[in-house]
Amino acid sequence: MEAKSFQPYIVLILTMLMAALALAYTVDVKVTDEAGIKVALPDRVGAWTGYEMRFCQNPICRKEFSSDEFRDRNVCPACGNALDCMVIEEKEMLPPDTSILKKKYVHADGPTLYTSIVLSGKERASIHRPQVCLVGQGYEIVKSRVLDVPIDGRDPLDVMLLDLSRKSRTRSGETLDYTSFYAYWFVGKNRETPYHSQRMLWMGTDRIFHNVSHRWAYIAVAGARNDERRYQEQLTGFLHELYPQILLE
């Protein structure tokens, strides 16, 4: 009997929640161009040197190049077709006003790190949980946790860190296991979180209570995962150097 007495309240709460979500994504809100970070990746991050990444738009070629491998950033050196900042699938799937920046960072005595910034457009559909795409690309998420990155003058930056594994087969039939990592966090105006659910909650409250929708971004860093302890130290050091250079003052 007691459980049944709470049912009307549960229904009421669920109804209010559904109404709030409906309002958040259907009312006419002010869409702003304000982002929480600089839409730029530096040429140098500590001891790492950055090279812009470009991708061939020819479905047959589909090669990728860094800026130390081409003369014209708009022409594929392999087939002569167009180069773009997105791979073909990204360009087809994402809204046209999505901004993407990608750089490869090379260390003279360390790993190569692949860094990207994805900035949403008006539709706000450019940002999603990276786990969905990673699994779709054949990766297995072995482990996930939040990494605390020390940042001077403030609390540590919380970054979601995924340990990945993907198997491939050679022509001779041998199975190879490639281990890697993918680290990311979401950034809005005056807001940061490693959690997609927290970002969605903030987006909803901004729409309902402030009648505004800011441009969200997510920053990602990926690389090989060889030595468990060393790669985390290198990633932490890289993010410690990168963060002040992309922070809006």
N, C-alpha and C positions, 0 to 999 in steps of 0.2 A: 504493500500500500504506500509506504513511504517513497519508494522509487517512482511510483506512478504520480505522486503528488508533485514531483519535480519536472515531470514531462512538459507541462505548459511553459515553464521557464526556459527549459532547454530549447523548445521550439521557438520561443520568442528571441532568445539569444542568437540562434542560427539565422532567423529571419532578419534580425538587425545586421548581422555580419554580412549576409548576402546583399542586403540593401546598401551597406557601406561600400562593398566591393563594386556593386553596380554603379553607384555614384562616382566612385573613384575613376572608373574607366569609360564613363559615358557622358559626364557633364562637360561643358565647354570650358576648358582651362586655358590659361595663358602658357603657351609653349615658349620657353626662352632658349637663347643660344649660349647661356652661361654654362661653362664646364668647370669641374673641380680641379683640373690639372692643365698644364700647358700641352697643347697638341703638337708636341715635338719630342724627338729623341735626340740626346746629345751625341756629338761625334766621339767623345771620350767619356768613359766612366772609370775613374781611378786609373788602373793599369790596363783597362780594356779599351780597344779601338773599335769603333762602330762602323759598319758598312751597311748602306741601305740595301734592302732586299727587293727584287723585282721578279715578276712571274710572267712567263710566256702565255699568251692568250690563244695560241694555236692548240686545238684539242689533240693534235697528233704529237706535237713537240712537248708542250707542258713543262719545259725546263725552268729552273729557278737560278737566278744569278745574284751575286752581291756586287756592290758598286766598284769593287776592285777587279771585276771580271768583264765589264762592258764599258764602251765609250759613250754610247747614246742610251740614256736611261729609258727611252721609249721604244727602242728597237732591239729585238732578240738577236744576239750575236750568232745564234745557232741556225735559225730559220728565216730571220728577217721580218717576222710578224711583230705585233705590238707587245710591249711589256706593260705590266700594270702592278699596282701595289697589292692587289688581291689575286688569289688563285681563281680559276674559272668558276668553281663551285661557290665560292664566297660572293663573287660578283653577281651570280645568278640568284642566289638565295637572299642576300641582304638588301634592305631598302637602299635606293640609289644615293641618298644623302648621308649614308654611313661613311665615317672617316676611319681609315686604317693606316697605321704606320708600323713598319717592321724593319728591324735592324739585326744584323749578326754582330756580336761582340767577341772579338778575338783577344786572347791574353797570351803574351809571349811565353808564359810559364804556367798555363792553366787551361781550363776548358773553354770551349766555344759556347756562348750563351745566345739563344735566340729570343729577342724581346719584341713585344708588340703592344700597341695601344689601339683599342677599338672604341670609337666614340659614337654614341647613338645619334640618329637624326630625329626628325619630327615624329616619326612613327614609334620610336622607342623600342622597336622590335629587333634592333641590332645586337642587344646584349642578352645573353642567356647563360645557363649553366654550362661551363666548358665540358663537364663530365659527359653530357649527351653526345657532343661531337667526337670526343676522344674514344668513347666506346664504339661509336659508329665507324671510326677509322681503324678499328681492330685492336685497340689498346685494352689491356686489362688493368683496372685500378687496384693495385696491390695493397696500398695503404694511403690513408688521408689523415692529415692533422693540421693544426694551425701553428705556424712558425712565428715566433716573436723576433722582430728585427729591430735592434736598437737604433734609435734616431736621436741625434743631438737635440737637446732642448725640449723634448716632449716624451710622452709615453711611447713604448715600442709600437711599431707598425705590425698589425696582425695580417698575415698572409696565409692563404690556403695552399698547402703543399701536397701534391699527389705523387706517389711513387707509381710508375707505370711499367708495364711489361708487354712486349709484343713479339710473337713468334713469326718467323719467316722460314721459307724452305729454299735451299739452294737448288741449282740445276741438277746436282748430283743426288738430291733427295735428303741432304742433311738439314736438320732443323736447328735454327739459330734463335736464341732468345736475346732480344735487344731490351736493355733496361734503361729507363730514362725518368725524368721528373717533369712536372708542370706545376708552376707556382703562379698564383694570381690573387688579385683583390679588386674590389669594385670601388669607384670613386664618383661621388656626386658633389654638388656645391656644399662645402664645409662638412662633408660626410665621407667616411671610409668604412668598409666592412669586407671581411672575407666570405660572408654568407649571402647567397642569392636571396634567401627568404627575408633577411633583414633589409636588403635593397628594395624588394617588392613592397614591404611594409612601409618604408619611408616614401616610396613613390606614391602609394595610396594615401598616406596622411598628408603629403604635400598637395595632392589634388583635392582632397576633401576639405582640409582646414585652411589651406593657403591659396587654393585655386591656381596652382602653378605646376608646371612640369619642367624640370631641369634636364639637361643633357648628361646622362650617366656614361661613364667609361669603365672599361676594365683593362688592367695592365697585367701582362703575362710574361713570364720568363721560363724558358724550357731548355733542357740540355741533357747530356748523358749522365747516367747514374752508375758510376763505377765504385768508387770508395764511398761507403755510406756516410761516414763522419766528415770526410773532406769535402764532399760536394755540398753539404749543408753549410759548412763554414764558408765556402767560396760563394754560394748563393747569398748568404747573409751579408757578406762583405760587399758584394755587387749591389744589392738593394740599398744598403746603407749609403753607398756613393751615388746611386741613381736617384733616390727619392728627392733630395734637395734640388736637383736639377729639373724636375718636372713639376714641382710644387708651385702653385700660384702664390705670388707674394701679396 
